[in-house]
Amino acid sequence: MPCINVVFAGTGSALHPYRGQSSVVLEVAGILLAVDLGCAALNVLERTGLDPVEVNHVIVTHGHYDHICGIPHLAFLKSFRGTPRISLAGPAEALDALSRMVSAVRGDRRVSISYNAVSELYSAGVRVVMFEAAHTVPAFSVSVEHGGVRVVISGDTRPMESYKRMAADAALAVHEATMPPGMEDAAAAKGHSTVSQAAEQVSAASLGALYHLTVESERAALKASGGRVLVPFDGTVLKVC
């Protein structure tokens, strides 16, 4: 059975003292596929031994800056090193913002941007499904499957039955855990989940992981972790088969 290497290139929320902004990079079918790219994600990839400019496909869960700020950085690196192309998919408003941001990048070569990431990945045998999330802006969660191995990533969202169904029997389900238990109403108002809600969302997967952590939710997540629910740090690499 094929395997997917999952690199947690950013496990924090928008601002965390020692965790970068959200990014999960999958090494699948010989392709580096990013689901969001936080500001420090490429540095984390470099630290793990992966070449950041080999990321040619990025699935954007939504347009908030902390989830996309690494994409102009990627375009800048590609402008003088590596293949100068990026293929994107995501909500229309996020892609519009990215088009403007990347157009401002200056380098030795122009970087070409396409919006065919899903179809290009499908032709390589990687099935990507973007399905509804519930955040404060248009947002998706993402399922990536290859050879019967499925990884599901929430992006920013309130708890959703659609996510829980997609996560059932997944090899790995990654879910945001922005707020500590007891703050369910505040989390819902901001389109986020608490640690306890996130743990419940990933409960039907073979393995769960919590990310998009604040300092407050991190403490609760680390106390609750164990068994089949992990709290990875930036640079953690999991091989799921």
C-alpha positions as CSV (number, residue, x, y, z in Angstrom):
1,M,0.0,0.0,0.0
2,P,1.3,3.5,-0.8
3,C,2.1,5.8,2.1
4,I,1.8,9.6,2.6
5,N,4.4,11.6,4.5
6,V,2.8,14.4,6.4
7,V,4.9,17.3,7.4
8,F,3.5,19.7,10.0
9,A,5.1,22.9,8.6
10,G,3.0,25.2,10.9
11,T,0.9,24.2,13.9
12,G,0.0,27.6,15.5
13,S,-2.7,30.1,15.1
14,A,-2.1,33.6,13.6
15,L,0.4,34.5,16.4
16,H,2.1,32.0,18.7
17,P,5.5,32.5,20.4
18,Y,7.1,29.3,19.0
19,R,4.7,27.8,16.5
20,G,4.4,29.0,13.0
21,Q,1.1,29.7,11.1
22,S,-1.0,26.8,9.8
23,S,0.5,24.6,7.1
24,V,0.5,20.9,6.4
25,V,2.6,19.6,3.5
26,L,2.1,16.1,2.1
27,E,4.7,14.1,0.2
28,V,2.4,12.0,-1.9
29,A,3.0,10.1,-5.2
30,G,6.3,11.9,-5.6
31,I,4.6,15.3,-5.3
32,L,4.9,18.0,-2.5
33,L,1.4,19.3,-1.9
34,A,0.7,22.0,0.7
35,V,-2.6,22.6,2.4
36,D,-2.1,26.3,3.3
37,L,1.3,27.9,3.7
38,G,2.0,29.9,6.8
39,C,4.6,32.6,7.0
40,A,7.4,30.3,8.2
41,A,6.4,27.1,6.5
42,L,9.2,27.0,3.9
43,N,11.8,27.4,6.7
44,V,10.3,24.4,8.4
45,L,10.4,22.4,5.2
46,E,14.1,23.3,4.7
47,R,14.8,22.2,8.3
48,T,13.2,18.8,7.6
49,G,15.4,18.2,4.5
50,L,12.7,18.9,1.9
51,D,13.3,21.4,-0.8
52,P,10.7,24.1,-0.5
53,V,10.7,25.1,-4.2
54,E,9.5,21.5,-5.0
55,V,6.1,22.6,-3.6
56,N,4.2,23.1,-6.9
57,H,0.6,22.6,-5.6
58,V,-1.1,24.5,-2.9
59,I,-4.7,24.0,-1.7
60,V,-5.9,27.1,0.1
61,T,-8.5,26.5,2.8
62,H,-9.5,30.2,3.0
63,G,-8.1,33.6,2.5
64,H,-7.0,34.7,5.9
65,Y,-3.4,36.0,5.8
66,D,-1.9,33.6,8.3
67,H,-2.9,30.7,6.0
68,I,-1.5,32.2,2.8
69,C,1.4,34.4,3.7
70,G,4.0,31.7,2.8
71,I,2.7,31.6,-0.8
72,P,4.4,34.9,-1.9
73,H,7.5,33.6,-0.2
74,L,7.3,30.5,-2.3
75,A,6.8,32.5,-5.5
76,F,9.8,34.6,-4.6
77,L,12.0,31.5,-4.1
78,K,10.8,30.0,-7.3
79,S,11.6,33.2,-9.2
80,F,15.3,32.5,-9.0
81,R,15.5,28.8,-7.8
82,G,13.5,25.8,-9.0
83,T,10.5,25.5,-11.3
84,P,8.8,28.9,-11.6
85,R,5.2,27.7,-11.4
86,I,2.6,27.3,-8.7
87,S,-0.8,25.6,-9.1
88,L,-3.5,26.6,-6.7
89,A,-7.0,25.7,-5.6
90,G,-9.3,27.3,-3.0
91,P,-12.1,29.8,-2.5
92,A,-12.4,32.3,-5.2
93,E,-11.8,35.3,-3.0
94,A,-8.6,33.8,-1.5
95,L,-7.3,33.1,-5.0
96,D,-8.1,36.7,-6.1
97,A,-6.1,38.0,-3.2
98,L,-3.2,35.7,-3.9
99,S,-3.0,36.7,-7.5
100,R,-2.5,40.3,-6.4
101,M,0.0,39.4,-3.8
102,V,2.1,37.1,-6.0
103,S,2.1,39.7,-8.8
104,A,4.1,42.0,-6.5
105,V,6.9,39.5,-6.1
106,R,10.2,40.5,-7.7
107,G,12.8,38.1,-8.8
108,D,14.9,36.9,-11.7
109,R,12.0,35.1,-13.5
110,R,8.2,35.6,-13.7
111,V,6.4,32.9,-11.7
112,S,3.4,31.4,-13.5
113,I,0.2,30.8,-11.5
114,S,-2.4,28.4,-12.5
115,Y,-5.6,27.3,-10.8
116,N,-5.7,23.7,-11.8
117,A,-4.2,22.0,-8.8
118,V,-7.0,19.5,-8.2
119,S,-7.1,18.3,-11.8
120,E,-3.3,18.1,-12.1
121,L,-3.2,16.1,-8.9
122,Y,-5.9,13.8,-10.0
123,S,-4.0,13.0,-13.2
124,A,-1.1,11.9,-10.9
125,G,-3.4,9.5,-9.0
126,V,-4.0,11.9,-6.1
127,R,-7.6,12.6,-5.3
128,V,-8.3,15.9,-3.6
129,V,-11.7,16.8,-2.3
130,M,-12.5,20.3,-1.0
131,F,-15.7,20.3,1.1
132,E,-17.6,22.8,3.2
133,A,-16.1,24.3,6.3
134,A,-17.8,26.9,8.6
135,H,-15.5,29.9,9.2
136,T,-16.0,33.7,9.1
137,V,-15.1,33.8,5.4
138,P,-15.6,31.3,2.6
139,A,-13.6,28.2,3.6
140,F,-13.0,24.5,2.8
141,S,-11.7,21.5,4.5
142,V,-9.6,19.2,2.4
143,S,-9.3,15.4,1.9
144,V,-6.3,14.0,0.1
145,E,-6.3,10.3,-0.9
146,H,-3.8,8.1,-2.7
147,G,-3.9,4.4,-3.1
148,G,-6.5,4.0,-0.4
149,V,-4.7,6.2,2.1
150,R,-6.6,9.3,3.2
151,V,-5.6,12.4,5.1
152,V,-8.2,14.9,6.1
153,I,-7.3,18.5,7.1
154,S,-9.9,20.9,8.6
155,G,-8.5,24.4,8.0
156,D,-10.3,26.9,10.2
157,T,-13.8,25.8,11.0
158,R,-16.5,25.1,13.6
159,P,-17.3,21.4,14.1
160,M,-19.0,20.0,11.0
161,E,-20.7,16.7,10.4
162,S,-19.3,16.7,6.9
163,Y,-15.7,16.7,8.4
164,K,-16.5,13.9,10.8
165,R,-17.9,11.8,8.0
166,M,-14.9,12.4,5.8
167,A,-12.5,11.7,8.7
168,A,-14.1,8.3,9.4
169,D,-11.6,5.6,8.8
170,A,-9.0,8.1,7.5
171,A,-5.4,7.2,8.1
172,L,-4.9,10.7,9.6
173,A,-7.4,13.5,10.5
174,V,-6.0,16.9,11.3
175,H,-8.3,19.4,13.0
176,E,-7.9,22.9,14.3
177,A,-8.1,23.4,18.1
178,T,-8.0,27.2,18.5
179,M,-9.7,27.5,21.9
180,P,-9.6,25.6,25.2
181,P,-12.6,23.6,26.5
182,G,-15.4,25.7,27.9
183,M,-15.2,28.4,25.3
184,E,-17.6,26.7,22.8
185,D,-19.8,29.8,22.3
186,A,-16.8,32.1,21.7
187,A,-15.3,29.5,19.3
188,A,-18.5,29.2,17.3
189,A,-18.9,33.0,17.0
190,K,-15.4,33.1,15.5
191,G,-15.7,30.1,13.3
192,H,-13.3,27.9,15.3
193,S,-13.3,24.8,17.5
194,T,-12.3,24.0,21.0
195,V,-9.8,21.3,21.9
196,S,-12.5,18.9,23.1
197,Q,-14.6,19.5,20.0
198,A,-11.6,18.9,17.8
199,A,-10.7,15.7,19.6
200,E,-14.3,14.5,19.0
201,Q,-14.1,15.4,15.3
202,V,-11.0,13.2,14.7
203,S,-12.2,10.4,16.9
204,A,-13.3,8.1,14.1
205,A,-9.9,8.3,12.2
206,S,-7.1,5.8,12.7
207,L,-5.0,8.7,14.0
208,G,-5.9,12.3,14.9
209,A,-3.8,15.5,15.2
210,L,-4.6,18.9,16.6
211,Y,-3.2,22.1,15.1
212,H,-3.9,25.9,14.8
213,L,-3.1,26.2,18.5
214,T,-3.1,29.3,20.7
215,V,-1.1,29.4,23.9
216,E,-4.3,28.7,25.9
217,S,-5.5,25.8,23.7
218,E,-2.1,24.3,23.5
219,R,-2.0,23.7,27.2
220,A,-5.3,21.9,27.1
221,A,-4.4,20.0,24.0
222,L,-1.1,18.7,25.5
223,K,-3.0,17.6,28.6
224,A,-5.6,15.8,26.6
225,S,-3.2,14.2,24.0
226,G,-2.3,10.5,24.0
227,G,-3.4,7.4,22.4
228,R,-4.7,8.2,18.9
229,V,-4.7,12.0,19.2
230,L,-1.4,13.8,18.8
231,V,-0.3,17.4,19.3
232,P,2.5,17.7,16.7
233,F,5.1,20.5,16.8
234,D,6.4,22.4,13.8
235,G,8.7,20.0,11.9
236,T,6.9,16.8,13.0
237,V,6.8,14.3,10.2
238,L,4.3,11.4,10.2
239,K,4.3,8.5,7.7
240,V,0.7,7.2,7.3
241,C,0.0,4.1,5.3
